[in-house]
Amino acid sequence: MPSLPQIRVHANFGDLSPSSHDALVVVYSEFADFCSLQSASISQAIETVQPFAKVDKEFGKAVVLVPTAAVGGGRLILSPMGSLADDTDDVRKIADAVKAGVLRAAEAGARRPAICVAQGLPSADEVADADYSRWVEVALLAALDASYVTLVVREHRQSTGTTELEKLESIELVAMDGSVSADELDRAVQRASAIETGRRLAVDMGYGDAQRMTPYNCALAIRDAVKGVSGITYEEIKDLDVIKREYPLLYNSARASFSEPSTWPCVVKLEYRSPAPAEVQEHLYLVGKGVTYDTGGITLKIGAAMRGMSRDKLGACGVAGFALATALVQERRVNLSCILAFERNSIGPNALLPDEVVVSRAGVRVLINDTDAEGRLVMTDPVAECRERIMAARAQGDSKPAAIYTAATLTGHVIRAYGWYGATVANGPARKGGFDRRLAVSGLAYGDPFENSIMRREDYSLVASKTDREDVYQSNAHPSTQTDRGHQYPAAFIIRASGLDKHSLSAGAAAAIPFVHVDIAGSAEDGVEPGLGLCAITGSPVATFAGAFWSK
C-alpha cells in the first residue's frame, strides 16, 4: 500500500500557513456560520464571497469553488453540512461534507487541501441519536477516503506507467479557535491514520475480484500487510487434511473448489498482544467470513443474484484490517485472536449437497439444507475453536474477560430489515454485558451506525432438529430475504453447531461466554450503484471496532 498523505492539524486557524495548502475547504451548517467567523486570518476570504451571496440566494447551499487569492492555492471550496442537531442528524454529515469538498478540490487540481469546520458542534444534551465526540477522526477519515485509490486501479496504473497512486499529498485540518486541544488533535491523527491503514487493507482486498483475490491471495495480502508490525503474528493453514480435521464445515463447504488448486480454502490466524500485559482488560476473539466468491454452490444463485459476490469476503477483510490497525496504535487494553476462514463457494461434481449431514468440530450433526448459506458454515468451527481456547485459558487461571465476535456479509435479510446499515445479534451473556450496545455506540461516533437485533426463541426453534438423524438444521431452503427473522436465526445456528449453547446465561458466570454476530451485509458497501458498476466498499467495521475496543 502507498503511504498515507501527510496529515497536519492545527488548534487555531491562525496557525495555518497559506503556503502549506493549495485549497481551503470550509464546511459549515449554514452559509451565515461561515460569514460570522471572527478569525482575522479568514476575513478576506469571507469578503470575497459576499458579492456572490448578494446576487444568489442559493449561494453556499451546495458545494462550490470560489477563486480567490485570499487562501492558499487560490481555491476556496464551500461545502455545507446542513443541520447537525435535528432528529436524524449525526456525524456522517461532517464526513459527507468534508469528502465532497475534498473531492471538489482534487477535481480542481489541488493536492494539498486544508479543511476547516467553521462552527462549534452540538453538545450531547442538544442531540437525540448523535455523537460528535470523534468528529476530528471522522473528518480526517473522510478526507483520506477522498484521497484513496483502489488496489485494482493502482495496479492498472502501474502496468501502464502512470505514477499517481494517491490523489493527495497532504491534508491539513483546523479546529477553529482552539476548540480541541493540541494533545487531542495529535491523538486523533494517530488513531485516524491507523484506522485508515487497516481500512485500506480491508478495502484493497474487497475490491479484488475472484481471480485477483483468491483465498491464497487474500492470505498473502494480509501476511504482507502485517509483516514487521510489532505485536502481531501471522499463521496460515493450507493443508486440506488439517482443514478437514480442524474445520470440517469449512472443508465440506469448499469441496467443489478442490479441482482447481488456486481456489483451495485456507485459514489465516492473527494474534495481537498488548505491549503492556498488566493493562489488558479483555481478550477479543474475532472470526471473519472470507468467501472470495459465492456462486451459491449446488444451490446456485440464479438471475442477477451472483453479481457482487466477490465481496462476500468483507467480514474477514474487516477483521484483518482492525487487527492491523490495533497493532499500529499498539493498543494496550486488548489482546486479539483472529481466525479468518477463506474459501470459494464453487459448483462442481464434488460440491456439498443439500441432505448431507456433516459433523462440526464441536461434534454437532448439521443437516445441510442450502449450500448458499455457506457463511455460517465457514465461521462455526472457528467459533468452536475460540470457545475451546477461552475455556482452556480460564482453566489455567486467566480471569480476563473474553468474548467472541463474528463478522460477515451474511444475509440479504439485514439489508431488507435495516437498509445499508450493519446489525448485531448477541447471545444472553453478551446482551447482559452490553457487548452489542458498545458497537452501536461506537458506530454512532464514527459514522458507521449499527442496529442491535435481539435473538428470540423462534430463532432457536427454527434450527432445532425434529428427528434423531441430525442435531441442528443449517438453514431452511429459502433465501434469507424470504425468511422471517432471516438475519437473526443464523446466529442461533452458529451458537448451537459450535457448542456455544453450553455457555449461555444458565451456565453460570464461570462458563458463560459472550458472543456477538455482526452482520455487515448492509454496512460493508455504500449502497450506491454507479451505473452498472458495483457499490463502493466502506471498510466497515474497522472504525467501529476501534471505537468500541480501543482506549478512549
Salt bridges, closest charged atoms under 4 A:
GLU58 OE2 - LYS57 NZ 3.30
GLU58 OE2 - LYS61 NZ 3.48
ASP89 OD1 - LYS93 NZ 3.00
ASP90 OD2 - ARG92 NH2 2.73
GLU137 OE2 - ARG134 NH1 2.93
GLU137 OE1 - ARG191 NE 3.21
ASP145 OD2 - LYS99 NZ 2.79
GLU155 OE2 - ARG212 NH2 2.72
GLU166 OE2 - ARG200 NH2 2.78
GLU169 OE2 - ARG111 NE 3.65
GLU172 OE2 - ARG8 NH2 3.28
GLU172 OE1 - HIS10 NE2 2.62
GLU196 OE1 - ARG199 NH2 2.60
GLU196 OE2 - ARG200 NE 2.68
ASP204 OD2 - ARG154 NH2 2.77
ASP224 OD1 - ARG223 NH2 3.52
GLU236 OE2 - LYS238 NZ 3.27
GLU246 OE2 - ARG245 NE 3.16
GLU246 OE1 - ARG361 NH1 2.90
GLU271 OE1 - ARG273 NH2 2.72
GLU271 OE2 - ARG389 NH1 2.86
GLU279 OE2 - ARG332 NH2 2.77
GLU282 OE2 - ARG333 NH1 2.78
GLU282 OE2 - ARG438 NH2 2.77
ASP294 OD2 - LYS301 NZ 3.58
ASP312 OD1 - LYS289 NZ 2.92
GLU356 OE2 - ARG255 NH2 2.75
ASP372 OD2 - LYS301 NZ 2.99
GLU374 OE2 - LYS289 NZ 3.38
GLU385 OE2 - LYS269 NZ 2.64
GLU385 OE1 - ARG361 NH1 3.95
GLU388 OE1 - ARG361 NH2 2.80
ASP398 OD1 - LYS400 NZ 3.09
ASP436 OD2 - ARG431 NH1 2.74
GLU458 OE2 - ARG457 NE 3.97
ASP459 OD1 - ARG485 NE 2.79
ASP471 OD1 - ARG365 NH2 2.89
ASP501 OD2 - ARG496 NH1 3.66
ASP501 OD1 - LYS502 NZ 3.98
GLU525 OE2 - ARG311 NH1 2.36
GLU529 OE2 - ARG307 NH1 3.46
